[in-house]
């Protein structure tokens, strides 16, 4: 089994930036289809950004041009710039370890106006 742990969330003013990190209990490269999703209160979970098995990156329209997903051998990252109050949510990293879907516990991002 593998575990994912997010960090880097917090409170930031509108227009600010945050960088989220996701560490895996095993080599992050052993996890495929890594991605970030978020869930705001009263809203459905939304896929924000991810890296496909071929290394292709994809983004939700709402974050294109502001968020950047990346990875190295140890972690998955989400650089978030030009944050707005609409970005307030719990952010989760997730992926597939073999055929098993794995999710982190989430990290809270709060953007004040």
C-alpha positions in Angstrom: 0.0 0.0 0.0 1.1 3.6 -0.5 0.1 6.7 1.4 0.0 10.3 0.2 0.4 13.3 2.4 -0.3 16.9 1.3 1.3 20.0 2.8 1.6 23.7 1.9 -2.0 24.8 2.4 -2.9 27.9 4.4 -4.4 31.3 4.4 -3.5 33.8 1.7 -4.8 37.0 0.4 -6.4 37.3 -3.0 -3.7 37.7 -5.7 -1.2 35.7 -3.6 0.5 32.4 -4.2 0.8 29.0 -2.5 2.8 25.9 -3.4 1.3 22.6 -2.4 3.3 19.5 -2.1 2.3 15.8 -2.0 4.7 13.2 -0.6 4.4 9.5 -1.1 5.4 6.7 1.2 6.9 5.0 -1.8 8.7 6.5 -4.8 6.2 9.0 -6.3 7.1 7.6 -9.7 5.4 4.3 -8.7 2.1 6.2 -8.8 0.5 6.9 -12.1 -2.1 9.4 -13.2 -1.1 11.7 -10.3 -3.4 14.7 -9.9 -4.8 17.4 -7.6 -8.5 17.8 -6.9 -10.3 20.2 -4.6 -13.6 20.4 -2.8 -15.2 23.5 -1.6 -18.0 23.5 1.0 -21.3 22.6 -0.6 -19.7 21.9 -4.0 -18.7 18.8 -5.8 -15.1 17.7 -5.9 -13.3 19.2 -8.9 -10.3 17.8 -10.8 -7.8 20.7 -10.8 -4.6 19.5 -12.5 -2.8 16.3 -13.2 0.0 14.5 -15.0 -0.9 11.6 -17.3 1.0 8.4 -17.8 2.8 9.9 -20.8 3.7 13.0 -18.9 1.0 15.1 -20.4 -0.3 17.8 -18.1 -4.0 18.8 -17.9 -5.8 21.6 -16.1 -9.3 22.6 -15.3 -10.3 25.7 -17.3 -10.8 27.6 -14.0 -7.1 27.4 -13.2 -5.4 27.4 -16.6 -2.6 30.0 -16.7 -2.6 30.3 -12.9 -1.7 26.9 -11.6 1.2 24.6 -12.6 1.5 21.0 -11.7 4.9 19.3 -11.6 6.7 16.4 -10.0 10.1 15.2 -9.2 11.3 11.9 -7.9 10.0 12.6 -4.5 6.9 14.7 -4.7 4.0 16.1 -6.7 3.6 19.8 -6.6 0.9 22.4 -7.4 2.1 26.0 -7.8 -0.9 28.3 -7.4 -0.7 31.9 -8.5 -3.1 34.7 -8.7 -5.4 33.1 -6.1 -9.0 34.2 -5.8 -11.6 33.5 -3.0 -13.1 31.0 -5.5 -10.0 28.8 -5.1 -10.8 28.3 -1.4 -11.2 24.5 -0.9 -9.6 21.4 0.5 -7.0 20.2 -2.0 -6.2 16.5 -2.4 -3.5 14.7 -4.3 -4.3 11.3 -5.7 -3.2 8.8 -8.2 -3.1 5.1 -9.0 -0.8 2.6 -7.4 -1.2 -0.4 -9.7 -5.0 -0.7 -9.9 -5.7 0.9 -6.5 -6.8 4.5 -6.3 -5.0 6.4 -3.5 -5.8 9.7 -2.0 -4.2 12.0 0.6 -6.0 13.4 3.5 -6.2 16.9 2.0 -4.8 20.3 2.9 -7.0 23.4 3.4 -6.4 26.5 1.2 -8.3 29.6 2.2 -8.1 32.8 0.0 -9.3 36.0 1.6 -10.7 38.9 -0.4 
